[in-house]
Amino acid sequence: MDAFLADLIVVIHLVIVSFCVGGEILILMGFALKWEWIRNTLFRVLHLAAILYVALEAILGITCPLTLWEYYLRLKAGQGSGEQLSFVASLVRKIIFYDFPPWVFTALYSGFGVLVLLTFIFIRPRRKSS
């Protein structure tokens, strides 16, 4: 059961990464194509909050809680972080985890956070009508 939960967490992690990266791509495409839904306030605030959280973690040198939780469950299940993983877990981990120095991730996440913030400022979410 612990291995299954660890797999589930890594899939959730991929969904969050996809939301951050894919959301920005869709916002920029939507602006160019005049899609109104990209101005949805809840979507935009959640998108900005997600990437700012990730950037802040990187700046402060904090390991993502999802990663820690996944590692804990894998150890509890008798798995190392890269050993005896299911096909899905192996695939997802290859997509979202890379072996780079921490400063690379801090620079990438911070730069991407600035991009999302600028997008939020210049491609404003729609205000609710009163």
C-alpha positions as CSV (number, residue, x, y, z in Angstrom):
1,M,0.0,0.0,0.0
2,D,2.9,2.4,0.8
3,A,4.4,1.9,-2.7
4,F,1.0,2.6,-4.3
5,L,0.6,5.8,-2.2
6,A,4.1,6.8,-3.2
7,D,3.2,6.3,-6.9
8,L,0.0,8.3,-6.4
9,I,2.0,11.2,-4.9
10,V,4.5,11.2,-7.8
11,V,1.6,11.3,-10.3
12,I,0.0,14.2,-8.3
13,H,3.4,15.9,-8.4
14,L,3.4,15.6,-12.2
15,V,-0.1,17.1,-12.4
16,I,1.1,20.1,-10.4
17,V,4.2,20.5,-12.6
18,S,1.9,20.2,-15.7
19,F,-0.4,22.8,-14.2
20,C,2.5,25.3,-13.7
21,V,4.2,24.8,-17.0
22,G,1.1,24.0,-19.1
23,G,-0.9,26.8,-17.5
24,E,1.6,29.4,-18.6
25,I,1.8,28.0,-22.1
26,L,-2.1,28.1,-22.3
27,I,-2.2,31.6,-20.9
28,L,0.2,32.9,-23.5
29,M,-1.5,31.0,-26.3
30,G,-4.9,32.1,-25.1
31,F,-3.8,35.8,-25.1
32,A,-2.6,35.5,-28.7
33,L,-5.8,33.6,-29.7
34,K,-8.1,35.8,-27.6
35,W,-9.4,32.9,-25.4
36,E,-11.5,34.5,-22.6
37,W,-11.2,31.6,-20.2
38,I,-7.5,32.3,-19.6
39,R,-8.6,35.4,-17.7
40,N,-10.5,33.3,-15.1
41,T,-9.5,34.8,-11.7
42,L,-9.4,31.6,-9.7
43,F,-7.3,29.8,-12.3
44,R,-4.9,32.6,-12.6
45,V,-4.5,33.1,-8.8
46,L,-4.0,29.4,-8.2
47,H,-1.5,29.3,-11.1
48,L,0.5,32.2,-9.7
49,A,0.4,30.9,-6.2
50,A,1.6,27.4,-7.3
51,I,4.7,28.7,-9.1
52,L,5.5,31.3,-6.4
53,Y,5.4,28.5,-3.8
54,V,7.8,26.4,-5.8
55,A,10.1,29.3,-6.4
56,L,10.1,30.3,-2.7
57,E,10.9,26.6,-1.8
58,A,13.9,26.7,-4.1
59,I,15.1,30.1,-2.9
60,L,14.9,28.9,0.8
61,G,16.5,25.6,0.0
62,I,13.4,23.6,1.1
63,T,12.7,20.2,-0.4
64,C,9.2,19.9,-1.8
65,P,6.9,18.2,0.8
66,L,5.5,15.9,-2.0
67,T,9.0,14.7,-2.7
68,L,9.7,14.1,1.0
69,W,6.4,12.3,1.5
70,E,7.0,10.1,-1.6
71,Y,10.6,9.2,-0.4
72,Y,9.2,8.4,3.1
73,L,6.6,6.0,1.7
74,R,9.1,4.4,-0.7
75,L,11.4,3.7,2.2
76,K,8.5,2.4,4.3
77,A,7.6,0.1,1.4
78,G,11.2,-1.1,1.2
79,Q,12.0,0.7,-2.0
80,G,14.9,3.0,-2.6
81,S,14.2,6.3,-4.5
82,G,15.1,4.7,-7.8
83,E,14.9,1.0,-7.2
84,Q,12.0,-1.4,-7.7
85,L,9.6,1.3,-8.9
86,S,6.5,0.6,-10.9
87,F,6.5,1.5,-14.6
88,V,4.4,4.6,-13.9
89,A,6.6,5.9,-11.1
90,S,9.8,5.3,-13.1
91,L,8.3,7.2,-16.1
92,V,6.9,10.1,-14.1
93,R,10.2,10.5,-12.1
94,K,12.2,10.6,-15.4
95,I,9.9,13.4,-16.6
96,I,10.0,15.6,-13.4
97,F,13.3,14.9,-11.7
98,Y,16.7,15.8,-13.0
99,D,20.2,15.5,-11.5
100,F,21.3,19.2,-11.7
101,P,22.9,21.3,-9.0
102,P,20.3,23.0,-6.7
103,W,21.2,26.5,-8.0
104,V,20.0,25.5,-11.5
105,F,16.6,24.7,-10.2
106,T,16.5,27.9,-8.1
107,A,17.3,29.9,-11.1
108,L,14.8,28.1,-13.3
109,Y,12.0,28.2,-10.8
110,S,12.7,31.9,-9.9
111,G,12.9,32.9,-13.5
112,F,9.7,31.1,-14.3
113,G,8.0,32.6,-11.3
114,V,8.9,36.1,-12.6
115,L,7.5,35.2,-16.0
116,V,4.2,34.0,-14.5
117,L,4.1,37.2,-12.3
118,L,4.7,39.4,-15.3
119,T,2.0,37.5,-17.2
120,F,-0.4,38.0,-14.3
121,I,0.3,41.8,-14.4
122,F,0.2,42.3,-18.2
123,I,-2.4,39.7,-19.1
124,R,-4.7,40.5,-16.3
125,P,-7.3,38.2,-14.9
126,R,-10.9,39.4,-15.4
127,R,-12.4,41.3,-12.5
128,K,-15.8,40.2,-11.3
129,S,-18.5,42.5,-12.4
130,S,-20.4,44.2,-9.6
